[in-house]
């Protein structure tokens, strides 16, 4: 029997830091490790919004990055 085990969860917050010469957005991101694996999407969103308030750049998107090991 094959199992999928959640090993690591990270939170990535992407900000819009301005525009380039061609009018495309310049994106920069910050990744937070050691995020609890049981965190819900709502909890991660609230954490990202709390961090975004402290930043000068505009919040573009929030990503959850999970690393899952396939064992079997």
Helices and strands as residue ranges (DSSP letters): E 3-19, E 25-32, H 41-53, E 58-71
